[in-house]
Amino acid sequence: SDSDTVRKLNPYRIWFYDGTIYIIGFCHLRAEIRTFVLDRIKMLTILDETFTIPGDFDVTEYMRHSFRVMHDELYKVKIKVTPSWAKYMGEKIWHESQETHTLPDGSLEMTFHVAGLTEISRWIMSLGPEVVVVEPENLKLMISDGLRNALAQYEDIKIEAQTHKVPQKSV
């Protein structure tokens, strides 16, 4: 959130992922295991207290449904990849829950079970016109809104209708 909070945290794991350091641990404020970005912590006080990491805590299991880092409600996400990108997309495991099916037209249907939609929506938008969301409906809306907002940032660019090329500016 945008507001600062004071929290007591039992750190279970310090985790480096994609250029960022995270702390995974039990947050006493929310009474649950949470993930925090180390760089966002403004003040740290080490308490003269001890705690025991629960024997059933497994960081791999904790991270299992995250598309990257975030945790949220579990969603079934289904996308359709164009035939021209199906081979490339099908060569890689993007998430451990991934299921893929080649459709008669050569396109690829991919299904994921992920915790939260924010990270997977950004990934889908990065693939541009090569991917379309089949379900869930709220992810379609997120993608549509995100693309509209991105396009709005370029409204002042004039494209030449005949050549479909962006005019070059002289330097």
N, C-alpha and C positions, 0 to 999 in steps of 0.2 A: 504494500500500500504506500501511499504518499506520505503518511504520517509516521513519525518515529515512535517506537515502543521500547520499553525496557523488558527484557526477557531473561529468564533463567534457563540455561541450556545445558544438558548433559551431552557433550559431544561424543558421538560413537565413531565417526569416520571423517577424516579430511580427504577430500576427493578432488583431483585435478581432472577437468574435462573441458576440452575444446577451448583452451586458453584461460579458463576461469577456475578459481579455487572455491570449493563448496565445503560446508560443514553439515554433515547429516547427524542429527541427534534428537533427543527427547526435549521438546519445548514445553516447559511447565505452564506457560500462559495458555496454550492451546490443548495441553494434555495429550499430545500426540507426537509422533516422529515427524520432523520437518526438515527441509533442506534450505540452507541459508547461503547467500553469496558472501564470501569473506570480505570482499572489498566494500560491501554496504554496511558493515559493522562500524559504527562511529566511535564506540567506546567499549572497552573490554575490561572486566574486573575478574580476576581469578579468585574464586571463593575457597575458603579453607574447609571444603566439604568433599566427601567422596561419594561415588555412586558405582553401581555395577551394571555393565551392559547386559541386558537380558540374554540368556543363553539361546533363545529362539530368534534373536535378531540376525538376519542375513542380508548384507548390503546388496547382494546380487538379486535376491528375491524382492527386496524393497524397490529396486530400480527396474524390475522386470517389465512393467507396463509403460514406463515412461518412454515417450518417443525419443527424447534426449535427456532432459533433466526434470521437467515439471511433473507434479503429481496432482491429480484431480479425479473427477468422476471417470469411470471406465466407459469408453465408447467403442462401438464397432464402426470402423471407417472403411468404406469401399470406394475405390477409384477405378477409372478406366483410362488406360494409357493408349495413345494412338499407335497404329501398326508400325509407323516409322520409328518409334521409340521403344516398342515392346521388347525387342531383343536386349537393348541396353538396360532397361529397367529390370528385366527378368534375370539378368546376370548377377544381380547383387541382392544380398539380404539387407533390407533397409530397417527391419525390426524383427525381433525373434518370433513374433506372433504372425508374421507374414504368410499369407496363403495366396497363390497365384493360379490363374486359369487363363489359357489362351482361348480367345473367342473365335468363331468361324471367320470373321473379317480380318483376323490377324492382330487385333488389338489384345491388350492384356488387362484382365481384371485382377486387382490386388485388394486384399482385405487385411486389415490390421485391427488389433484390439489394443487401444492405447489409453493412458491416463491423461485426460485433458485434450483439448483441441487446438490450443494456441500454437504449439510447436509444429504439429503436423500441418496446420493451415499455412504456416510460413514456408514449410518445405514444399507443399503443393503449389503455392504461388510462385516459388522459384522455378518450377518446371514449366511455367507459362502455358501455352496452348496445347502442350503435349499430354496434359492430364485433365480430366474432369471428375468432380466428386459425384458419386452415385448416391451415397448416403453417409452420414445422417443429414437431414434437412438443415439443421442449424449450422453445420459446417459449410454447406453450400452458401448460406447467407453470409457467413464470416468471410469466405473467399470472395464473393461478389462485392461486399462492402470494401474489403481490402483493395481489390483491383480498381474499383471506382475511385477510391481515395488516391491511389497511386497515379491513375490516369489524370485526375484533376490537377496534379502538380505539373502537368505538361500541356495544359489547355492553351497556353500562349504560343506554342510551337505550331507554325503553319506548314502543312505538308502539301507539296505540289501534287494536285490530283492526277495529272497525266502520267507522271513518272513514279509516283509513290515513293519519292525520295525526299529526305529532309534537306532543305536548301543549305548550302555551305556558306559560312560567313568568311569574309576576307580577314586575314590576320595582318 
